[in-house]
Amino acid sequence: MTYATPGKIVDMSIKDANNMGAAMAPAAFDTLVSHFQDTGRKPSDYDTIFTGDLGYVGKDILHDLTETKGYQIRSVHEDCGVLMFDKAAQDTHSGGSGCACIATVFSSYIYPKLMSHEWKRVLLIGTGALMNATSSQQSESIPGIAHAVSVEIL
């Protein structure tokens, strides 16, 4: 692990508990831009950039947001929730959700590629929604947070 970029809570007033990607994507965006600014890196400096569990909807939102700051990540970005599930065959609609997505994909897919030197540098952005059953029943907004770590094989 060569860099860590802690995130901050981002609340875009999303209240729909069925739209976690929209709640978390702005936090992933904020952390990603902070990472690039702090390190001087750009998307092409990474073999792949992974987010935790934005799903298809959140992935598209993240791409749109990063383009507003001049960053093109579409060619290097993957979402672990999208990678874990086949939305057509498994009827998952937006993809996977849950904190285990990035851990599962890292240990089963990313780490072997790093160890074989197929990839040299990846950025992992774990995403989360700060909510519970009571807050969503009370129609409170769902803040998001994301933290990033750069993992490299030197």
PyMOL commands that set and color helices and strands:
alter all, ss='L'
color gray80, all
select helices_A, chain A and resi 20-39+43-45+55-68+80-84+87-90+100-115+133-137
alter helices_A, ss='H'
color red, helices_A
select strands_A, chain A and resi 3-5+48-51+77-79+121-129+144-152
alter strands_A, ss='S'
color yellow, strands_A
deselect
rebuild
show_as cartoon
